[in-house]
């Protein structure tokens, strides 16, 4: 089972942690793992390329991924909200289609 946890503050992604294996197919051919991996890595790569967003994260071992927003300029907040919405919608879509293999938990906070 893949467990995705997102923390949003005022609609802005602040933290993401994804752990586990879906078990929906053979290693290397699991469509659920592939979908979640592509969503998480793409979000991280897009955010890492911005000078106005400081982010840290990685995948310390197979089946583990995390990223945390350290800081962002005010001008980057709308972009950050868009990336967070993209990631949440994508993960929710995978979870809705494959609920036995993926769950998503969203915590909401305020600045």
N, C-alpha and C positions, 0 to 999 in steps of 0.2 A: 504494500500500500504506500502510495506517495502522499505525503502530508505537506501542504503548502501553507505557510503562515505569512500574512502581509500585515504591516502596521501602516495605517494611513492617519495623518494628522491634518485636519482641515482639508481633506481630499488629496493631500500630497503624500506620495509613497515615501516612507522613512526607513523601512526595514523589510527584508524578505528572507525567509528561510524555507528551504525545500529539502526534505529528507525522505529516504526510503526508495523502494523499487516497486513498480506497479505489479509485476508478475503476470502481465497480460499476454506475454509472448516470450519466445526464447531470447536469451541475452544477446543484444546486438540487433534484435528484430522486433523489439517491443514498441508498438506504436504510441502507447500512452507515455512511456519514458521519453521517447523521441520528441513528442509534442511538448511536454513540459520542459525538457532540456533546451529546445530551440527557443521557446518563449523566454526563459530565464536568461540564457546566454545573450540573446539579442538585446534584451532590455539592459543588461549590464554593459554590453559593448557600446551601445548607443550613449548611455550615461557617462561611461568612462571617457568618451571622446570629447566631452564638453569641458571647457575651461572654467565655466561658471558653476559647475557642480563638482564637489569633492565626494568621492565614493570609495569605499573599500569593500572587499569581498573576495570570493573564490569558491573553489570546490576542493576542500581538503582531502576528500576521498570519494571514491565512486559512490553515487547515490546521495551525496551531500552537496548543497549549494547555499550560499548566503551572500547577501549584500546589504550594506548599510550606508545611508546618506549621511555624511559627516557635516556638510554645509552646502548651501546653495545661495546664489545671489537672488535678490528679489525678482530680477528680470527673468530668471530661470524657473520660477514657480509654475507658470502656466505650462511650460514644456514638461516639467516634472509631473504635474498632474495628468498630463496626457499620456506619458509613459506608464504611470501607475494605473490609469484606467485601461490602457492596452493590456498590461500584464494581468490585472484582475479579471478583465473580460475573457482573455484567452484561457487563463487557468480555470475560471468558472465554466467555460465551454467544455473543456476537457473533463472536468469533474461531473458536469451534468450528463455528458455522453457516456462516461465510464465511472459511475459512482462507486463501484466495487473496487476500483483500482486507484482512485485519486480523491482526496478531500482538500477543501480550501477553507481556511479560517481567516477572517479579516477582523482586526482590532482597530477601533477608531478612537482617536484621541484629539485633543485640541492643543494648539500651540500655546 
